[in-house]
Amino acid sequence: MHSTYTVPVALLFGIFIAGYALGWITALTRQRGSVSFRSGADLADASQMLLDRAKAASSTHFYQIKCKCGTTVKFRGTHDTEPSDVPPFPEGDTYTCPNCGTAMDLKPVRDVLRNRSLSP
C-alpha cells in the first residue's frame, strides 16, 4: 500500500527560511571568522558597511599567475580604478617571469577570463 503524507505549506516555508538563515550565518562566519548581531541604529550602519564592502569586492579583481620556476606574480584587472601597489594585467599576450626570464603565454588565461566575463 502507498502512504500519503500531507505537509502544510507554512512548515515548508519555515524550513526554507531556517535553511536560508543558516546559510547566511555560515557565509558570514566564513568571511569574518565570527558573527555579531546588532539591533537598532547600529543595524543601519552595519548594513551600509556590508554594502560598501560588497561594492569594493565586486569592483576589484586580482589574478595570480604561477611560473614553472615556482614564482607567483599577482596582477589586478585593467579596468580597476582604485589605486593599488599591484600592477595591472599585462596588455600583451606574453609575460616574462622576473625570476627566471621564462616567457609565459597569457592568451589561454585571457580566453578563460573572457568566458567567465571577467575580462582583465
PyMOL commands that set and color helices and strands:
alter all, ss='L'
color gray80, all
select helices_A, chain A and resi 9-32+41-59+107-115
alter helices_A, ss='H'
color red, helices_A
select strands_A, chain A and resi 62-66+72-76+94-96+103-105
alter strands_A, ss='S'
color yellow, strands_A
deselect
rebuild
show_as cartoon
